[in-house]
Amino acid sequence: MKISTILDHIDSGHMALPEFQRGYVWNRDQVRGLFDSLYRRHPVGGLLVWATESQGATHRGDGTLASGVVKLLLDGQQRMTSLYGVLRGRPPKFFDGNSRAFTGLRFHLEDEVFEFFQPVKMKGDALWIDVTELMLGGNEGLGTFVTRLSAQPELISKVGDFVARLSRLLSISEIDLHIEEVTGSDKSLDVVVDIFNRVNSGGTKLSKGDLALAKICADWPEGRDEMKVKLKEWSDAGYNFTLDWLLRSVNTVITGEAKFQYLHEKNAEDVQDGLRRASKHIDTCINLISNRLGLDHDRVFFGRFGIPVMARYLDQRELNRQGLMDEKERDKLLFWFVQAAMWGRFSGSTESYIDQDLAVLEGEEGNLDKLLEQLRLWEGDLRAQPEHFSSWSLGARFYPVLYMLTRMGNARDWGTGLPLKSSLLGKMSRLEVHHIFPKAQLYKRDHDKSEVNALANFCFLTKDTNLTISDRLPENYFAEIEASHPGALASQWIPEDQELWKVERYLDFLEARERLLAKELNIRMEELLHGDVQWLGGEAQAKPTVSDVIGGITSEEEEAELERIDEWMVSHGLPRGVLLYDFADPESGEQLAVFDLVWPNGIQEELSQPVAVLLNEDAQTIALASRAGFRCFTSSDTFQNYVRTEILSEEITE
């Protein structure tokens, strides 16, 4: 079928994109390559389409399908979108991506090369032809270009060659592309997606969540958009969740299962109701975790895959008309959440562990006690030990725990003496990480990075207080704090022995503070259990040394730089990354490393390669991320250049 005919079919609704297809991800290099191949009449591959009745077909975009049999593109979306964009001068109705990738394509009549418009290089040069202008004008437009060329005396001798090249370029639309069809009443959505995955075996396959969402949108076309509305609400409140995560929560609420295959059996009304119920319970969970545990923003909101389990528990209570939770039940549920997060229950085989937890909630005997018992059998002793606080960098699992203790307990600011509760107002009252022993002073004394950035050397203070203390040593400023605000040091678990305040005793200080932090955490966990401490016991199991975990953020400056990168991404309409990504063994859940900032499914969700920004990391951390399939960047400049050229399709000029 001729390319021009295919484009007409797209316009008429006889050819479209199936709902499960993802968006457009090609960059300018790929568009240039396609047109160069077509111009030289090199093979560019055929198309694979799914021929199906339009009445039951779910497609992307707001275009209308033609009646009768329509053809949904399974393979060839990127090529046809590029061709449509250049030849029509606009994206097709099913378009979802960055149109700059195919906007402004030029062809040089002398050199016979394709480039995208560059004002300084091309302005006023008649040999640079606007490909879209030529294609839109057709044969009449060809005459216009010939007239322009003939008006320049120095080009008259070559006009014949140029006309031949223009004609060859214009006739790209007449090239035939082979179309192979998938047809037959036996070709269900499952079968077609399996075919799609086989055809695209060299790239990223559709995930189980993608397939589930495709089936949902087949009956409820607005489903994806309504879920995105909820995600934006949470994002505006400071919590960034993914569509896959929300769909998992909807699934657990409706089916009591983690696997998406159970969602396939539900109709549109079931899913709409499930989204409403799941959203309500997620709101409840966020409010409980934020207010009772103090985990009031995304940066410290760990263990988020415990939320689908909590949502199912809350939903079952509501369906069984069990009434409002009392504070004991509420706190026991939060105890489970914290413990599951601390020990990384959902960092490994997430789906399997969610299913295990959901299973014990089912039936008349399903209750929180069984959930806690399962966690204790899996982890062993749930009491915190000093070594759990021996990790380093802002990326440890126990970093959110330190923040939680600050918010839950009686921790006070060292500048004002006020409790560090979430009610503090004003920019200068936001909590910041403070190095108790200043980094510069420790590096002067040959302490390595892991010692300088030990978790026990962190505390949280208001921004104003942090700036006031600056880089003074504890032996100089601790006495002033104690005199101004008696008990403020102890409220932040500072050892009373003043000899440990001296920089020469820094390592001893860390050990003493680790003991105090572990003691405080156990007190807070007992508080959540309202004295029912049986759940804190258990047989101690051998655990990896927490301090062996590699990677992570090592300074406030590094954290600020990563946050700037994240904001830069948002300003360009791209998704936020995952700050302090918990990289764990997929089977055991054992934490192996903390990666600074990652897009685990690619910046273009599951279409571009997983990406990691790793600032100031050693070769071991970078090698581990690379082996795990991440494309690694060690500076913001190289990362942003990658995004501009390969994701945003911008031209980078030096």
Buried (B, 14 or more C-beta within 10 A) or exposed (E): BEBBBBBEBBBEBBBBBBBBBBBBBBBBEBBBBBBBBBBEEEEBEBBBBBBBEBEEBBBBBEBEBBEEEBBBBBBBBBBBBBBBBBBBBEBBBBBBBBEBBBBBBBBBBEEEEBBBBEEEEBEEEBBBBBBBEBBEBEEEBBEEBBEEBEEEEEBEEBBEEBBEBBEBBBBBBEBEBEBEBBEEEEBEBEEBBBBBBEBBEEEBBBBBBBBBBBBBBBBBBEBBEBBEEBBEEBBEBEBBBBBBBBBBBBBBBBBBBBBBEBBBEBEBEBBBBBBBBBBBBBBBBBEBBBEBBBBBBBBBBBBBBBBBBBBBBBBBBEEEEEEEBEEBBBBBBBBBBBBBBBBBBBBBBBBEBBBBBBBBBEEEEBBBBBBBBBBBEBBBBBBBBBBBBBBBBBBBBBBBBBBBBBBBBBBBBBBBBBBBBEEBEEEBBBBBBBBBBBBEBBEEEEBEBBBBBBBBBBBBBBBBBBEEBEEEBBBEBBEEBBEEBEEBBBBBBBBEEEEBBBBEBBEBBBBBBBBBBBEBBBEBBBEBBBEBEEBBEBEEEEBEEBBEBBBBBBBBEBBEBBBEBBEBBEEBEBBBBBBBBBBBBEEEBBBBBBBBBBBBBBBBBBBBBBBBBBBBBEEEBBEBBEEBEBBBBBEBEEBBBBBBBBBBBBEEEE
